[in-house]
Amino acid sequence: MTNKVERHPARPIYPTPAGLVASIDSEGKPNIMSVAEIFNLSIGDPVWIGISIREATYTHGLIKERGEFTVNLPTAAMLKKVLGCGSCSGRDGIDKFEKYDLTALPAKHVAPPIIAECPMNLECKVVGFHPVGDHDLFIGEVLVEHIDEDALDAEGQPDNVKLDPLLLLRGGFWRMGTKI
Ligand SMILES: Cc1cc2nc3c(=O)[nH]c(=O)nc-3n(C[C@H](O)[C@H](O)[C@H](O)COP(=O)(O)O)c2cc1C
């Protein structure tokens, strides 16, 4: 049997998807932030997801104020945009939609927009907030899911290969392997 080595844990659950979270300020200007601490919490009825966000981010205050956000799941090919949206702050007046060539589409039930270039978009209303160590957990009820028509298979179901999710795995980025 292989010997086990003890390590100090850091982001110990892997992989997680990278998402782009859109929020909006009181004047209607939207912002985007990259988020990899993103979880399914209640999967059927209701559908609740969690995102863990540091208080220092601009997005944190916007979501706390408005109580709404969208989660947009990029493809692996969008890595550069995800790195960009996670490396500067809307607080500094940066329009990340313009800077990273992303398109805001109106959502149906919430004020923050969805991001057209992401094949999957979730409209979320905040139903819970909990400080969790070095992040704060926002729990969002998913009111509706939007998916690109061309990311559906012949049966009208999401095609995971076409969704091509961007995965964060112990500090590095990966794309999905094969179905088993
Ligand atoms: C791939 C990636 C994942 C990230 N995940 C998170 C996360 O889950 N929580 C968090 O607080 N910050 C995360 N960040 C950092 C924020 O995206 C970053 O601080 C961003 O500039 C905040 O933007 P804002 O100030 O406009 O809200 C991540 C960054 C990258 C590149």
The ligand as a MOL file (V3000), in Angstrom:
LIG
                    3D

  0  0  0     0  0            999 V3000
M  V30 BEGIN CTAB
M  V30 COUNTS 31 33 0 0 0
M  V30 BEGIN ATOM
M  V30 1 C -10.3500 31.8560 -11.6650 0
M  V30 2 C -10.6080 32.7920 -10.5240 0
M  V30 3 C -11.4500 32.4050 -9.5040 0
M  V30 4 C -11.7190 33.2640 -8.4310 0
M  V30 5 N -12.5600 32.8410 -7.4410 0
M  V30 6 C -12.8790 33.6770 -6.4310 0
M  V30 7 C -13.8220 33.2650 -5.4400 0
M  V30 8 O -14.4120 32.1820 -5.4950 0
M  V30 9 N -14.0860 34.1430 -4.4350 0
M  V30 10 C -13.4770 35.3680 -4.3330 0
M  V30 11 O -13.7610 36.1040 -3.3800 0
M  V30 12 N -12.5920 35.7860 -5.2840 0
M  V30 13 C -12.2970 34.9810 -6.3240 0
M  V30 14 N -11.4340 35.3960 -7.3100 0
M  V30 15 C -10.8890 36.7600 -7.2570 0
M  V30 16 C -11.8970 37.8180 -7.7600 0
M  V30 17 O -12.4570 37.4530 -9.0100 0
M  V30 18 C -11.1840 39.1830 -7.8700 0
M  V30 19 O -10.8620 39.6300 -6.5540 0
M  V30 20 C -11.9600 40.2470 -8.6320 0
M  V30 21 O -11.0630 41.2640 -9.0040 0
M  V30 22 C -13.1230 40.8540 -7.8690 0
M  V30 23 O -13.7820 41.7600 -8.7290 0
M  V30 24 P -14.7070 42.9590 -8.2120 0
M  V30 25 O -13.9100 43.7380 -7.1860 0
M  V30 26 O -15.0010 43.7600 -9.4630 0
M  V30 27 O -15.9230 42.3350 -7.6200 0
M  V30 28 C -11.1280 34.5510 -8.3860 0
M  V30 29 C -10.2680 34.9490 -9.4220 0
M  V30 30 C -10.0090 34.0830 -10.4910 0
M  V30 31 C -9.0970 34.5220 -11.6010 0
M  V30 END ATOM
M  V30 BEGIN BOND
M  V30 1 1 1 2
M  V30 2 1 2 3
M  V30 3 2 2 30
M  V30 4 2 3 4
M  V30 5 1 4 5
M  V30 6 1 4 28
M  V30 7 2 5 6
M  V30 8 1 6 7
M  V30 9 1 6 13
M  V30 10 2 7 8
M  V30 11 1 7 9
M  V30 12 1 9 10
M  V30 13 2 10 11
M  V30 14 1 10 12
M  V30 15 2 12 13
M  V30 16 1 13 14
M  V30 17 1 14 15
M  V30 18 1 14 28
M  V30 19 1 15 16
M  V30 20 1 16 17
M  V30 21 1 16 18
M  V30 22 1 18 19
M  V30 23 1 18 20
M  V30 24 1 20 21
M  V30 25 1 20 22
M  V30 26 1 22 23
M  V30 27 1 23 24
M  V30 28 2 24 25
M  V30 29 1 24 26
M  V30 30 1 24 27
M  V30 31 2 28 29
M  V30 32 1 29 30
M  V30 33 1 30 31
M  V30 END BOND
M  V30 END CTAB
M  END
